[in-house]
Amino acid sequence: MLKIKNLKASINGKEILDGINLEANAGECILVTGHNGSGKSTLLHTIMGRPDIEIDGKIEHNGVDVTDLECYERSRNGFFIAHQSPPTLDGVNTLSLFSEFAKFDAPDARKIEIIRKSKSVFKEMSLPEDWSQRDFNHGASGGERKKNELAQAMLKTPSLLLLDEPDSGLEQSSRSKVTDLIKEVCDNGGIVLLVTHDQQLQNSYLTKKIELSNGQTL
């Protein structure tokens, strides 16, 4: 269960969220709506623990107060965020990074099995054949960056999945992977918070929605 109580968030002294309250139960997918600048992306990043966001209020996940946890600690507790604009990490090999991610979720897994699963997911997401040899997102299109991020989530199967415009830049055939991922997380008792303008995705697996306006829930 996710509980957010009177959450306020500021960046560089500018208040963006002003008293958000939200409860989500296991297996729920919640659509976060609102006009541009209403605080949708900031809400997801605040929940994930982005370090430059100053917050007040409380965030609980499965009965644990995570308000003061660092981003990496939340990740180890099952949090995962898919960004609007995934970053490039020059000098960091994609497959090596995926292997390091996997160690947190399955510390006893054999490296060869992690590599096999990673390559299988790359293929499933129709990423280029040399993807595992590339630096992380190096030379990637916007759609490929999105696919790479979805591949990370598919390997992790998070307990709290935060999706910020996950369909942006994806061709129609790949958008079904977003729906499949949402369904898998929810079927496993996880929670999904989704920001999207895609009507088909909105209607795919939603249980309820919240609307933000001027940093508050309506």
N, C-alpha and C positions, 0 to 999 in steps of 0.2 A: 504494500500500500504506500502511496505517496501522499504526504500531507504538507501543504504550504500555508503558512499562517502569517498574515500581515506583512508580506514580503515587499521591501523597498529596495531599489537598486539605483546607484548613481555611477556615472562614468565621467571622470575629470570634473567632479563637482556638479554635474548636470543630472538631476533626478529624472529617471526614465520609467521606473516602476514605482507605484505609489499605493502600497497596501493590497497586494495580490493574495487572494485566498483560493485554494484549490485542493480538492481531494480526488484521488484516483485509486480505484481498486484493482486487484490483480486481474489481468485479462482484458483491461480496458484500453481502447485507443481513442484518444481525445484530440479533436481538431481545435487548434488555436487560431482564431480568426481576428480580424481587425484591419483598419486602414494602415497604409504605410506610415511608419513612425509611431505606431501605437504601443510598441514594446514586445512584439512577438518573438523576434530573434533574441532580444535581450533576456527575455524570460528563460528561454532554453539555455543560453550561455550562463545565466546566473545559477540555474539548477546544476549545471555541469561544474561550476566553480571557477569560471574564468578569473584569473588573478587580478585583473585591472578593474574589476567591478566591485564597488563598495556596497555592502548590503546590510540591511537590518531586517529582523524577522526570524522565521524559523522554517527549516526544511527537514522533514523526516522521511526516511525511506525504510519500509518494513520495520518500523518501531525504533529505528536508530536515528539520532540527531546528527545530520551530516552538514549542518550549517557551516561549521568551521573547518571541515575537511578540505584538503588540497584537491586540485583537479585529478591528479594521478591516484589519490586515495579513493576518490569516487569511482574512477574507472575500475579499480580493483574490486570495488563493491558492486560492479555490474552496470555502471552508467556508460552510455556511449552516445556521442553526438555526431551527426552528419551535418557538416557545415554547408552554407550557401556557396562558399568559394574555398574548397579544400586547398591546402598549401602545397608547395613544392619543397622537398628537402634534398638539395643537391649534396652529393657525397654519401647519402644513406641509401643502401640497396633495399629495394622493395621487399624481396623475399626474406632477407635477414631481419628487417623490421617486423614483418609479419610473424616470423619465428619467435622474436622476443615478445610480441604481444601474446602469442599463444602460451608461452611459458607461465604467464600469470594465471590463466584460466585452467591449464592442464599441465602442472609442473612435472608430472611423471610421463608425459607423452614423449615418445621417441622423435628425435629431430627429423628422421626420414619420413615419418608419418605426417608431421606438421607440413613438411615441404610438399608431400603428395597432396594433402588436402588443400593447401594454398594454390597450387597449380591447377587443381581441379576447379576451384572457385574462379580463378582467373579465366579459365576456359568457358565456364558457365556464363560469366559476365561478358563474353566476347571481347576480352581485352587482347591486345597484340601478342603474338607468339613469344616475343622477346621481353614481355612485361616483367618477368621474374628477375631478369638481368639488369633492368633499368634502375636508376636512382628513383626515389619515391616521387612519382608524378612528373618526372623530368620529360619535357617535350610532349606532355599530355594535353589533349583537348579538354574543354570544359566537361564534355560528356564522359570522357575517360576518367577524369578525376572523380566524378560522381560514382562511376562504376567501381573504382578502386575503393572508395569509402564504403559502398554497399558490400563489397567483398569482405572488408574488415568486420563489418557487423555480422555478416553471415557466418564467419568463423567464430565469432565471439558469442552469438546468441545472447544479447544483454538482457538484464532484468528490467532496465529502464532505458528505453530507446528514444532519443530526441532527434527528430527529423526536421531539418530546416530547408524547405523547398527541395526535397530529394529527387524530384522528377525533372528539375531544371536542366536542360541540355541533353536529356536522355531521349533516344528514339523510342517509338511505341513498344517495340519488342522487349526493351529493357525495363520499361515502366512496370511490367507485370512482376518483375523481380522485387520491386518495392512492396507491392501488395503481398507477395509471398513471404517477405521478411516480416512485415507487420503481423501477418497471420501466425507465423511461427513463434514470434515473441509472445503474442497474446495467448496462444494455445499452450505455451509453456508457463503461463502464469505471470508473465511480465507486463509492463505498462509501456504504452507508446504515446508520446506527445508529438503531434504532427502539424507543421505549418506548410500549407500548399494552396495554390490557386487552381489546381487541376481537379475538375469536377468528378471525373471518373475515379480518381484516387480518393477524393473526399467521400464518395459513396461506397467504397469497397469494403471497409471493415471498421467503420466508426461506431462507437457506442454513445458518445455525446460530444458536445462542443462547448467551448467558452469563447467569449468575444472580449477583446481588449479595446479600450479607448482611453487615450491620455494616461496610459500606464495603470489603468484600473480595470477590473473585471466588471462587466455590465450584468 
